[in-house]
Amino acid sequence: MRRISLAAVGLLLGITVAFADGQKEPEPQTWSWNGVFGHFDPVQLQRGYQVYKEVCSACHSMRLMAFRNLGDPGGPGFSEAQVKALAATVQVADLDDKGEPTTRPGIAADRFPSPFPNEKAARAANGGALPPDLTVITEAREGGADYVHALLLGYSDPPADMKGKMMPGMNYNPYFLNGQIAMPAPLSTDGQVTYAEGQPAATKAQMAKDVVAFLSWAAEPKMQERKTMGIKVIAFLFVLSLLLYAAYKQLWRDVDH
Ligand code: HEC
């Protein structure tokens, strides 16, 4: 008992500590995929992929994602032809017939290419900081989607008490630990990407929502299946209990009990 309550206290403290120390707590957002009946909006995921590709992929890898995943059920819903076309826009590393390194246009089975060949190169290009892989980032960070969303839109000039404390090359962001982050504001202007005709305007707020949606799907691509299965199981159990009750009534109909 004592151990359990200690663990509970630890858990509580852990959660508080995660956002303490001047780190601002992210504001909860309404996401389409929250709740039992929540689901990802394929068109939003397509916009989010565009933001990742055109902005974030300059620094961040998504090593677990293959282009063909972009056509999987419950995801952005690109057609097979679209997936092929998207894959063909990137150059991937391969070996030629003589075993020499070369590059070729991507195919659907290829993983997303990484912007840097290794960690050292990634750090060297980012002032010593490592841009983390984004495949499961919404699962890996306290606050999940809300945190990444707040972080993307949270940049501002440092307040007076932080001005003297800023390290060279760092950017003020109160949602990040200690308020200083090596990543410069990645979404800095409205219209930074151009969305297809008929889509909402690519404001900073819209781009942030869309890319977070995409990252949330990438972190849990089977969410839709899981929820649908859960609903089916509950419906099945409900029908089963009705049948059992009817059978019970029927069997004991003429028996005094
Ligand atoms: C110019 C390079 C660059 C671009 C472009 C960029 N990032 Fe980053 N990002 C970084 C670096 C560097 C870090 C590590 C920051 C640190 O540790 O101080 C980082 C960290 C992060 C983190 C992790 C924060 C944490 O809690 O550790 C997230 C999430 C993130 N970036 C999301 C994005 C998204 C989404 C985009 C596109 C909209 C993007 N980044 C574009 C360089 C970049």
Boltz pocket constraint, residues with backbone or C-beta under 6 A from the ligand:
constraints:
  - pocket:
      binder: B
      contacts: [[A, 51], [A, 52], [A, 55], [A, 56], [A, 57], [A, 58], [A, 59], [A, 60], [A, 126], [A, 129], [A, 130], [A, 131], [A, 132], [A, 137], [A, 141], [A, 148], [A, 151], [A, 152], [A, 180], [A, 181], [A, 182], [A, 183], [A, 184], [A, 186], [A, 187], [A, 211]]
      max_distance: 6.0
